[in-house]
Amino acid sequence: MKLRTKLYIGFAFLFGLFVLSYFILTAMMNQLGQNTGVAMKNHQMMNLANTIQDELNIFSRESRGLLSNPPEELIGELEKNREEALVNVRAAIASLEKLDNRRQSQQLIQELKRLGKEYSALEKKTDALAKMGEDKKLIKMFWYDSREVREEMTEISKKLQAIQKKTIDQELKKSAKTSKQTIHIIFAYIVAVFLIVLIVMTWIVRSITGSLKKVTSVMTEVAFDHPDYLPRIEVTTKDEMGEIALAFNAMAQSLEEHALQEKQLKHEAEERSWLSTKIAEVVHMYPGMDHLDALAQWFINKVAAISGADYGVFYIREQEGTEERLRKVAGYADAQSSSEGQSFKLGEGIVGQCAMENRIVSMDPVPADYIKIQSGLGSAPPAHVLVMPAEFQGKVLAVIELASFQPFDRLQQLFLQEVVGNAGMNINRTLNHMKVEKLLEEFQAVNEELQTQSEELQLQQEELRTVNEQLEEQYEQSEQKTRELEQIRQALEEKAQQLTISSQYKSEFLANMSHELRTPLNSLLILAQMLADNAENNLTPEQIEYATTIFSSGKDLLNMINDILDIAKVEAGKMEVVFEDVKVSDIKDFAEAQFLPVARKKKVQFNIEVAAGLPEVIRTDKQRLQQILKNLLSNAFKFTEHGAVSLLIQKADDKHSGMEVSFAVKDTGIGISEENLTFIFEAFRQADGTISRKYGGTGLGLSISKEMAHLLGGFIEVESIVDDGSTFILYLPDCHKAEQAEYLSYPLEAAAGKSEGTNEAPADDLAFPSLSYEEKEEMMERSTMLKSKKIFIVDDDMRNIFALTAALENYGAEVKFAENGREGIELLKENPKADLVFMDIMIPEMNGLEAIQAIRQMAGFENLPIIALTAKAMKEDRKQCIDAGASDYISKPINLEQLFSIIQVWLYK
Amino acid sequence: MQVSKALGQDEQNQCLPHKELETVELTLLLEGIYRYYGVDFRNYALPFIKRRIWNRMQAEQVKTISGLQELVLRCPAIMDRLFEDFSINVTEMFRDPSFFLAFRTKVVPFLRNCPSIKIWHAGCSTGEEVYSMAILLHEEGLYERTTIYATDMNTNVLGYAQNGEFPLRKMQLYTKNYLAAGGARAFSEYYTARQKKAAFHSFLARNIVFSKHNLAVDRSFNEFHVIICRNVMIYFNKLLQNRVHHLFHESLVQSGILGIGSKEGIKFMSITNFYEEVDPFERLYRKIQ
């Protein structure tokens, strides 16, 4: 049954019950109304009966009043009231007659009517009697006749009243009964209706809420946060609920579809937004990256984190020598050992291959041992490995390898492609940037290095200059010393000259003396020899022996005298040298002749050797040469007890340039100790005081030999070992060279001589006796600085010229002046060797600035120091001076201190 | 180049290649000097150090750096000489006059607003530039409220700087520099020539504090409005350059001025972004953060 039908039935039933109850209630009310109406009528009738009674009473009272002689004035009123009461009684009887139509009552009313007429008649009589004044009759009539009627009437009305009251009571009883019944009926009815309605309602409510509940329970099951699945209502009925369920199901269906669609759209939008956000996130960071390693590290960190990779490495393509390699520059969770996978050749491994082909390589699934991603707790192989090239204009610049435990989803791959695609350009940009940066940095470094080097050079230059200055200073000092030395030397020379002269006298005296000595000695010797010869055979062997001793001692004495003579000659400069051609063989013969006998005598070997390659003839002084050799050889024999003495004549070796021949005298004698070697050639000194005593001789031989060798242009060398023997070597030059050597031996003297006369400085010392040392120094410096310097002043102010000239000339400067620019230039042209020019700016004819400009134009004056004199204090004026070509400026009035400082600066060379 | 030749001959008997060995020896020498004498040259520019060491080797007539090391460590006098070698004291008054001109026009206006001015002249060497700065500030009327801290690691040159006497022969050049640097008066007003020297008037040194400071090891000692350090860092390697730059950065007041040498730059330093250019050609920078 449909819901509508159910409701209709229910409501119709209720409606029926309402109608029924209306009829029942109406019927009951009518019954009640009837009962009440009867009671009311009786009540009215009872009232009328009462009225009759009351009015009769009033009539009788008024009548009695009249009878009792009332005051005149009241009689009217009493009569009136009596009349009225009588009227009322009649009216009441009439009404009662009309109302009460019951037979019993009608009889009574008729009786009453009759009585009323009777009473009226009586009344008339009474009245008539009253008028006639027959009181007694009246009273009698009143009290008897009237009263009797009245009594009767009252009796009848009482009867009426009783009847009426009885009817009322009956009716009231009836009515009470009816109402009691009605209440019962209503109660039963209400109970019945309540039950019926209850049943009907329960039935309807049950049937409606049951279906609703089913629907709502399904509907409440709907979770709106998951609009993609909605519950369905099972359709069991074909009523409205069934329709609702159907409609709901349809709605759920479309909602589900919509939700799905929306979800999909939302997902797509989210993906798109994610992609663009993440890409933007990556792309926006590029401009801040200006180093490739940082870029790579940042990139791999970022990209791995965003794409959910658990492992990542970044390779950069690099030129390594001739081959290109991919070098690992950054890693994410990279735990590979340092050597492995650090770099690949192009085409080597998947990384290399990826770079060569410029193609993404995806490995899914990954072989179990491919790589392991490590953490502190363990390691596991990834599920997916992606190797991607980052290219720019077709060239792969980098390769990025990523691995993940989860396979990369579509979106992640999309992101990676996009980002890696972008990376190429940025890597290229960064590479270029790095190149530029590197070049710039190199440039900067080179710049700094250049600066360093330049400063170092400057420093070295400075050091050199300092050294130079020191040297100069030293040179000056040494010059000074030399000068002093020269002075000393001159003094000494003078002394020496005096000495020489006296020594010469001595030597001459000595020479003369030895000559004087020799002459008697010679005769002594000759005589001693003659005696020793014993020509006359008259001498005893003893005497011969004496004579021989005299001879040999005399000979020794003569030798000694000769030696002394020689040395004296040498020292007196009187030894003469005569160069001639000397045959070497003659020298050999001489040596043999002289010393073979000695050798034989001493039983010492004597060898003379002449080496090959010697010139046959040398140019020297034969006599002196023989003398030297004789000295050397006799020394050799003197000190040689055993062994041999040899003379070796050969060509001088290369070490001694200019020397032609060497004569080496070698012995196996006692030798000379090293310390003695230094002074064996010195005159009057002997190696050992004991030697002369043991071996005899003056010890002058070597000194003489040395001097003679020197005269011959040669020299003597000695080598010796104590107890092993000595070697004396005489070197002699070719004569021409010897002559040159003689010439060259006095160059110093000439140089020393030249420096004479320049030493005037000490004289200045005396010029400023009252000044302090420092001031003196300063003055001296100024004079050294200014001495003979040509300083020009161009100024038209004579006082100024005078002051300057005076100040400068005081220090020995040569001052010239001109009074205007033109004159100044003329002056310069006439004297081009000016050292410094003071140029006043405000001068006639050609002002200072023009003059300076003109001077600078002239050849040879580009670097001439020109000091501008200006009275103006403005910076601009000064700048003009400098612009015109002035070297410096000085303000007027001139401060002398400043003037000298500036002169010193600009005269500094 | 006698030395390198000698080393080249030695090389044949060595297992290590020549260059590598040399670097090792060099590192050891510098480390030794640092450990023993406390002077840190370890972060100086290598080519420079090499050249100076070669120089010293030649002068001391040793053939190897190790040989020099022994001498240097055993003999403080030789260490002193080597120290002097490493301390390049090349400077001049108003060096690079355009720098001083730029300072006058672009930095002096900023200094006018400072009630007292502190200037640090790091690596002042013989002090020429310090006196130049004093003259400049004197002419600009700022010298009275200025303190110039002139520092160098070499006390010898500081002593020289304190004297304020410079060689007369250089004065022609200095005068030209002074004029080109926008000198407002006569240069000769500031000095008196005295025995081959130009003695600068003592009032110029009144506000200069000369003190020893080694940029390689010492720290900041004050806060400055201007720091001048020209052609000092060229002798340092990158590491030390960065250290020194950080030192300067922390020693500068906000908006303080840094002046460096014409061949130097802050482009590749870690503090690049802390400065803005006041005059990029004259290498004047202002601290901005």
Interface residues (C-beta under 8 A of the other chain):
Chain A: E437 L440 E441 Q444 N447 E448 E449 L450 Q451 T452 Q453 E455 E456 Q458 L459 E462 E777 E778 E781 P865 K875 R878 K879 I882 S887 D888 Y889 I890 S891 E897 Q898 F900 S901 I902 I903 Q904 V905 W906 Y908
Chain B: A45 P47 F48 R51 R52 I88 N89 V90 L168 R169 M171 Q172 T175 L179 A184 R185 A186 F187 S188 E189 Y191 T192 A193 R194 Q195 K196 A198 N231 M233 I234 Y235 G261 S262 K263 E264 G265 K267 F268
